[in-house]
């Protein structure tokens, strides 16, 4: 780093994204991308004529996309916020609802960006331990004096809270914003959107990156009461009102209009996930029950880092987290049936080699 960096950021421990190597072809199961392409309608919408309009700024209000999302989730347009990926929205939420001396509460094992946002914005991070089985205890989040943030399903575990548990957290924090990060909800979770009407402190954050096959487009959205949304708009318009480019806006609208295509893909991913889980368990793996598009697994006798390295050597990328309690696990994104059959064959070979 340079000598010019502000002292406040010298010790900042930045988020580490999943590998995107270019050295050879891999079966890529490490960043929770969809294995399926965008819908034909989405691809068609991003036409050459639209590309020719890139000399013009996009609509800063994102009106058409907001209306499409409002219709999809039975809300009003002023209850919808959109920005450049859900990470962008989470960043705004930490700044708006906890920044500069505030507090945030989230699980000790969860999405790694939460802690980074705390450090970036001067927020006190309060990490609440997961239970022994890696589930979240709702009672641990009652009566807090700061923003509560919960990924549901949680990452990297894939475990879910029920809507009743989420509502209990909301009811017991009436004066604090509760952010429910639903990046993976379409793969088996139940969305908290239905709770927005009766809970002014609820902000639901979702993304187009996972279930809607648009990780490369960078598009996310938040749903909540109009006052919370207005708060986020204020932060957005104070940083970059043109944060979503023209092509992404067009693709986003088309994706919502072809929602059934994406939900069918989610069903396929769930079916593949359940098959892979069963196969891994038959090979002696401990696999957490997942409601996401990934599974979290370990095998006694093989260190997580060693398993990750062995898979990479054989052309398969998964994610390993060198952290307490989960260092023996690997997180495996669910790919196509063909990709997962190859993965299972390779991991079986590795396990046989390790025994020898």
C-alpha positions as CSV (number, residue, x, y, z in Angstrom):
1,X,0.0,0.0,0.0
2,X,1.1,3.6,-0.5
3,X,2.2,6.0,2.1
4,X,-0.8,8.2,1.1
5,X,-3.5,5.8,2.4
6,X,-5.6,7.3,5.1
7,X,-4.5,5.8,8.5
8,X,-8.1,4.7,9.1
9,X,-7.8,2.1,6.4
10,X,-4.3,0.8,6.8
11,X,-5.4,-2.2,8.9
12,X,-8.5,-2.8,6.8
13,X,-8.8,-6.6,6.1
14,X,-10.5,-6.5,2.7
15,X,-12.9,-9.2,1.5
16,X,-11.4,-12.0,-0.5
17,X,-13.5,-13.0,-3.4
18,X,-13.6,-16.5,-4.8
19,X,-10.9,-17.5,-7.3
20,X,-11.4,-16.6,-11.0
21,X,-8.3,-18.4,-12.5
22,X,-7.5,-18.3,-16.2
23,X,-4.6,-20.7,-16.2
24,X,-6.7,-23.7,-17.3
25,X,-10.2,-25.0,-17.7
26,X,-11.8,-25.9,-14.3
27,X,-15.1,-27.3,-13.2
28,X,-15.9,-24.1,-11.3
29,X,-17.8,-24.8,-8.1
30,X,-16.4,-22.1,-5.9
31,X,-18.4,-18.9,-6.3
32,X,-22.0,-20.0,-6.2
33,X,-22.8,-18.8,-9.7
34,X,-25.7,-20.4,-11.6
35,X,-24.6,-23.2,-14.0
36,X,-27.3,-22.1,-16.4
37,X,-27.3,-19.1,-18.8
38,X,-29.7,-16.2,-18.6
39,X,-33.1,-16.7,-20.3
40,X,-33.4,-16.4,-24.0
41,X,-35.5,-13.3,-23.5
42,X,-32.9,-11.7,-21.3
43,X,-30.2,-12.4,-23.9
44,X,-32.4,-11.0,-26.7
45,X,-33.2,-7.9,-24.7
46,X,-29.6,-6.8,-24.6
47,X,-29.5,-6.1,-28.3
48,X,-27.1,-4.4,-30.5
49,X,-29.4,-1.4,-30.7
50,X,-29.3,-1.0,-27.0
51,X,-25.5,-1.2,-27.1
52,X,-25.5,1.7,-29.5
53,X,-27.2,3.8,-26.7
54,X,-24.3,3.4,-24.3
55,X,-23.3,7.0,-25.1
56,X,-26.4,8.0,-23.0
57,X,-26.6,7.8,-19.2
58,X,-29.0,5.2,-17.7
59,X,-32.2,6.2,-15.9
60,X,-31.0,7.0,-12.4
61,X,-34.5,6.3,-10.9
62,X,-34.4,2.8,-12.5
63,X,-38.2,3.2,-12.7
64,X,-39.0,0.3,-15.1
65,X,-36.9,-2.2,-13.1
66,X,-38.4,-1.0,-9.8
67,X,-41.9,-1.4,-11.1
68,X,-41.2,-4.9,-12.4
69,X,-39.8,-5.9,-9.0
70,X,-42.7,-4.3,-7.2
71,X,-45.2,-6.2,-9.4
72,X,-43.2,-9.4,-8.8
73,X,-43.3,-9.1,-5.0
74,X,-46.7,-7.4,-4.6
75,X,-45.2,-4.1,-3.3
76,X,-45.3,-0.5,-4.3
77,X,-42.5,1.0,-6.4
78,X,-41.4,3.2,-3.5
79,X,-40.7,0.0,-1.5
80,X,-38.0,-1.1,-3.9
81,X,-34.3,-0.1,-4.1
82,X,-31.9,-1.3,-6.8
83,X,-28.2,-0.9,-7.1
84,X,-24.9,-2.5,-8.4
85,X,-25.2,-5.9,-6.8
86,X,-26.4,-6.8,-3.3
87,X,-22.9,-6.1,-1.9
88,X,-23.5,-2.5,-2.9
89,X,-26.8,-2.4,-1.0
90,X,-25.3,-4.1,2.1
91,X,-22.5,-1.5,2.1
92,X,-25.2,1.3,2.0
93,X,-27.1,-0.4,4.8
94,X,-24.1,-0.6,7.1
95,X,-23.4,3.0,6.4
96,X,-27.0,4.3,6.7
97,X,-28.2,2.3,9.7
98,X,-25.0,1.6,11.7
99,X,-22.2,3.8,10.5
100,X,-19.8,6.0,12.4
101,X,-20.0,4.7,15.9
102,X,-23.0,2.4,15.6
103,X,-23.2,-1.3,16.2
104,X,-24.0,-4.4,14.1
105,X,-24.9,-7.9,15.2
106,X,-24.4,-10.9,12.9
107,X,-23.3,-14.6,13.2
108,X,-19.6,-15.4,13.7
109,X,-19.8,-17.7,10.7
110,X,-21.5,-16.0,7.9
111,X,-20.9,-13.8,4.8
112,X,-17.4,-12.3,5.2
113,X,-18.3,-8.9,3.9
114,X,-20.3,-8.0,7.0
115,X,-17.1,-7.7,9.1
116,X,-15.4,-5.7,6.4
117,X,-18.2,-3.2,6.1
118,X,-18.1,-2.7,9.9
119,X,-14.4,-1.9,9.8
120,X,-14.8,0.3,6.7
121,X,-17.6,2.4,8.3
122,X,-16.4,2.5,11.9
123,X,-19.1,0.1,13.1
124,X,-18.6,-2.1,16.1
125,X,-18.9,-5.7,15.0
126,X,-20.7,-8.0,17.4
127,X,-20.3,-11.5,16.2
128,X,-22.7,-14.0,17.8
129,X,-21.6,-17.7,17.8
130,X,-23.6,-20.2,15.8
131,X,-24.9,-23.1,17.8
132,X,-22.9,-26.4,17.8
133,X,-24.9,-27.6,14.8
134,X,-24.1,-24.4,12.9
135,X,-27.7,-23.1,13.2
136,X,-28.7,-19.6,14.3
137,X,-30.5,-19.1,17.6
138,X,-33.1,-16.4,17.1
139,X,-33.1,-15.6,20.8
140,X,-29.5,-14.5,20.6
141,X,-30.6,-11.5,18.4
142,X,-33.3,-10.1,20.7
143,X,-33.2,-6.6,22.2
144,X,-30.0,-5.4,20.5
145,X,-28.7,-1.8,20.5
146,X,-27.7,-1.9,16.8
147,X,-28.5,-3.2,13.4
148,X,-29.0,-6.9,13.0
149,X,-27.9,-8.6,9.8
150,X,-28.7,-12.3,9.0
151,X,-28.1,-14.2,5.8
152,X,-31.0,-16.5,5.3
153,X,-30.1,-19.1,4.1
154,X,-26.8,-18.5,5.9
155,X,-23.5,-18.7,4.0
156,X,-21.4,-20.8,4.0
157,X,-23.6,-23.3,5.9
158,X,-26.8,-23.2,3.8
159,X,-29.0,-23.4,6.9
160,X,-32.2,-21.4,7.3
161,X,-34.2,-19.6,9.9
162,X,-38.0,-20.0,9.7
163,X,-40.2,-17.0,9.1
164,X,-41.5,-17.3,12.6
165,X,-38.0,-17.0,14.0
166,X,-37.3,-14.0,11.8
167,X,-40.5,-12.3,12.9
168,X,-39.5,-12.9,16.5
169,X,-36.2,-11.0,15.9
170,X,-38.1,-8.2,14.3
171,X,-40.6,-8.0,17.1
172,X,-37.8,-7.9,19.7
173,X,-35.9,-5.1,17.9
174,X,-38.6,-2.5,17.1
175,X,-36.1,0.4,17.2
176,X,-33.4,-1.3,15.1
177,X,-33.1,-2.2,11.4
178,X,-33.1,-5.9,10.8
179,X,-31.4,-6.8,7.4
180,X,-32.3,-10.2,6.0
181,X,-29.8,-11.1,3.3
182,X,-31.6,-13.5,0.9
183,X,-29.0,-14.1,-1.7
184,X,-29.9,-17.8,-1.8
185,X,-33.5,-17.8,-0.8
186,X,-34.8,-19.1,-4.2
187,X,-33.1,-22.5,-3.6
188,X,-35.3,-23.6,-0.8
189,X,-35.7,-20.8,1.8
190,X,-38.8,-18.8,2.5
191,X,-38.6,-15.1,1.8
192,X,-39.3,-12.6,4.6
193,X,-40.9,-10.2,2.0
194,X,-44.3,-11.2,3.4
195,X,-43.3,-9.6,6.7
196,X,-42.6,-6.2,5.3
197,X,-46.2,-4.9,5.6
198,X,-46.2,-5.3,9.4
199,X,-42.6,-4.5,10.2
200,X,-41.2,-1.1,9.4
201,X,-37.7,-2.2,10.6
202,X,-37.3,-5.0,8.0
203,X,-35.0,-4.7,5.0
204,X,-34.9,-7.7,2.7
205,X,-31.9,-7.8,0.3
206,X,-31.7,-10.0,-2.8
207,X,-29.5,-10.4,-5.8
208,X,-29.7,-11.4,-9.5
209,X,-26.3,-13.1,-9.3
210,X,-27.5,-16.5,-8.1
211,X,-31.0,-17.7,-9.0
212,X,-31.2,-15.3,-12.0
213,X,-27.9,-16.2,-13.7
214,X,-26.6,-12.6,-13.8
215,X,-23.5,-12.6,-11.6
216,X,-21.6,-10.8,-14.4
217,X,-24.2,-8.1,-14.7
218,X,-23.9,-6.9,-11.0
219,X,-27.5,-6.2,-10.0
220,X,-29.2,-6.4,-6.6
221,X,-32.3,-5.1,-4.9
222,X,-33.7,-4.4,-1.5
223,X,-37.4,-4.4,-0.4
224,X,-38.8,-2.7,2.7
225,X,-41.0,0.2,3.9
226,X,-40.7,3.4,1.9
227,X,-38.8,5.3,4.6
228,X,-36.0,2.7,4.7
229,X,-35.8,2.7,0.9
230,X,-35.6,6.5,0.9
231,X,-32.7,6.3,3.3
232,X,-30.8,4.0,0.9
233,X,-31.7,6.3,-2.0
234,X,-30.1,9.2,-0.1
235,X,-26.9,7.3,0.3
236,X,-26.9,6.2,-3.4
237,X,-27.5,9.7,-4.7
238,X,-24.7,10.9,-2.5
239,X,-22.3,8.4,-4.1
240,X,-23.3,7.3,-7.6
241,X,-26.8,7.8,-8.9
242,X,-25.9,6.1,-12.1
243,X,-24.7,2.9,-10.4
244,X,-26.6,0.5,-12.7
245,X,-25.6,0.6,-16.4
246,X,-28.2,0.7,-19.2
247,X,-27.6,-2.9,-20.3
248,X,-28.0,-4.3,-16.8
249,X,-31.2,-2.4,-16.3
250,X,-32.6,-3.9,-19.5
251,X,-31.5,-7.4,-18.6
252,X,-32.9,-7.0,-15.1
253,X,-36.4,-6.1,-16.4
254,X,-36.4,-9.0,-18.9
255,X,-35.2,-11.4,-16.2
256,X,-38.2,-10.5,-13.9
257,X,-40.5,-10.9,-16.9
258,X,-39.1,-14.4,-17.6
259,X,-39.2,-15.4,-13.9
260,X,-40.6,-18.9,-14.6
261,X,-37.4,-19.8,-16.5
262,X,-35.2,-19.0,-13.6
263,X,-37.4,-20.6,-11.0
264,X,-37.4,-23.8,-13.1
265,X,-33.6,-23.7,-13.1
266,X,-33.7,-23.4,-9.3
267,X,-35.8,-26.5,-9.1
268,X,-33.1,-28.3,-11.2
269,X,-30.4,-27.1,-8.9
270,X,-32.2,-28.2,-5.8
271,X,-32.7,-31.7,-7.4
272,X,-29.0,-31.9,-8.2
273,X,-28.0,-30.6,-4.8
274,X,-30.0,-33.3,-3.1
275,X,-28.5,-36.0,-5.3
276,X,-24.9,-34.8,-4.6
277,X,-25.7,-34.6,-0.8
278,X,-26.9,-38.2,-0.8
279,X,-23.8,-39.4,-2.8
280,X,-21.4,-37.6,-0.5
281,X,-23.0,-39.0,2.6
282,X,-22.7,-42.5,1.1
283,X,-18.9,-41.8,0.8
284,X,-18.7,-41.0,4.5
285,X,-18.9,-37.2,4.3
286,X,-20.7,-35.0,6.9
287,X,-22.9,-32.7,4.9
288,X,-25.1,-29.9,6.4
289,X,-28.7,-29.8,5.1
290,X,-28.7,-26.9,2.6
291,X,-31.3,-24.6,1.4
292,X,-28.9,-22.8,-0.9
293,X,-27.2,-23.5,-4.3
294,X,-24.2,-25.0,-2.5
295,X,-23.4,-27.6,0.1
296,X,-21.0,-27.5,3.1
297,X,-19.2,-30.8,3.7
298,X,-16.3,-32.4,5.4
299,X,-14.8,-35.9,5.7
300,X,-13.0,-37.2,8.7
301,X,-9.4,-37.9,8.1
302,X,-8.9,-35.3,5.3
303,X,-8.2,-31.7,6.2
304,X,-10.4,-29.2,4.4
305,X,-7.4,-27.4,2.9
306,X,-5.9,-30.6,1.6
307,X,-9.2,-31.6,0.0
308,X,-9.5,-28.2,-1.6
309,X,-6.0,-28.5,-3.0
310,X,-6.4,-32.0,-4.2
311,X,-9.6,-31.0,-6.1
312,X,-7.9,-28.0,-7.6
313,X,-5.0,-30.2,-8.8
314,X,-7.6,-32.4,-10.6
315,X,-9.3,-29.4,-12.2
316,X,-12.2,-28.7,-9.7
317,X,-12.5,-25.5,-7.8
318,X,-14.3,-25.3,-4.5
319,X,-14.1,-22.8,-1.7
320,X,-12.2,-23.4,1.5
321,X,-12.3,-21.1,4.6
322,X,-9.4,-21.2,6.9
323,X,-11.4,-20.2,10.0
324,X,-12.0,-21.7,13.4
325,X,-14.7,-24.4,13.5
326,X,-15.0,-24.7,9.7
327,X,-11.5,-25.2,8.5
328,X,-12.2,-28.9,7.7
329,X,-15.2,-28.1,5.5
330,X,-15.3,-27.2,1.8
331,X,-18.2,-25.3,0.2
332,X,-19.3,-26.8,-3.1
333,X,-21.4,-24.8,-5.5
334,X,-24.0,-26.9,-7.4
335,X,-23.2,-27.1,-11.1
336,X,-24.9,-29.0,-13.9
337,X,-25.6,-32.7,-13.5
338,X,-22.6,-33.5,-15.7
339,X,-20.3,-31.3,-13.7
340,X,-21.4,-32.8,-10.4
341,X,-21.0,-36.3,-11.6
342,X,-17.5,-35.5,-12.6
343,X,-16.9,-33.9,-9.3
344,X,-18.2,-36.9,-7.4
345,X,-16.0,-39.2,-9.4
346,X,-12.9,-37.1,-8.7
347,X,-13.6,-36.7,-5.0
348,X,-14.1,-40.4,-4.7
349,X,-10.7,-40.9,-6.4
350,X,-9.1,-38.4,-3.9
351,X,-10.6,-40.2,-0.9
352,X,-9.3,-43.5,-2.1
353,X,-5.8,-42.0,-2.6
354,X,-5.9,-40.5,0.9
355,X,-6.7,-43.9,2.4
356,X,-3.6,-45.4,0.7
